[in-house]
Amino acid sequence: MKGVICGKGGQGVITLNRQIGTVLSNFGEKIISAETHGMAMRGGSVSTFLKVGDFYSANFGSEEADFIISTDKDEFFSNLQFLKSDGVAIINSNEKIEYSNANIVTVDATNLSLKLFSNPKYTNWFLFFIFFKVFRERFEFDNIVKIVINYKMLINDILEKVLKEI
């Protein structure tokens, strides 16, 4: 499984990559990831590659990604070339996005976080759990939640509110 997690500097792209990698590692998966664009400034483009399985390098070419998780609509389009024709894109956006025959899930995660917590800092947790819902045939969702709880990645009150919304 190959994927791109992208967004703007300061949106937690690297953290989201690490959180997904940590959970998948605890799931027994082999993980390799890399940052492909610098974060020289807040608001700049940030992309990370994540591979799950037996790989020796984190990078890959066009139309090879099984998924893209984008914390920013514009960054999705900047990284769209990586998405396979049957890949899935999970995009933080308040607009419905359609592109060719791509499987696109849009969620206004920022507004959900603001609505529930009066703070945007939980935005990526909605994207995180939607990712695992989308790939629930490969990763048992209940086990993902248990790993998040066991590693105290998110406190229970916030976890319950996030799970209720996805």
C-alpha positions, 0 to 999 in steps of 0.5 A: 500500500502506498500513499501521500499525505499532503498539506501546508506547513503548520497543518500537521502533515508530518504528525499525521504521517507519523500517527498513521505509521505508528498505528500501522506499526503496532498493527504489525505492518512494515512502514517506511515514510519520507518527507518529500518537500521541505517545510521551510516556512509556515504555509508552504507545500508539504508532502510525505510518502508512506508505504506499508509493506516490504519496500526499501524506499519511501518514494514512488512515481505517478499513479502509484498511490493507493491513497492521498490524504490532504489537509488542504484542497489545493495541495490535493491537486498538487499531488493528484498525479500520484493517485492511482485510477482506483485510489482514494483521496481523503480531503479536508475541504468545505467544498465537494470535489470531483475529479475524473473517476477518482474516489474522493471523500471530502470532509470539512474536518477543520470546521468539525474540529472548531464546532466540537472543540472550538479549536482546529488542532483536532482537524487531522484526527477526523482525516486519520479515522476516515482513512482507517474507515475507508481501509477497514477491510485491511485494518480492523477499525476497532483495533485501530481505536484500541491502539489509539487508546492504549498509546494515549494518542487522544484522550477518551472524551475527544476520541468519542466526539471525533468517532461520533462525527465520522 
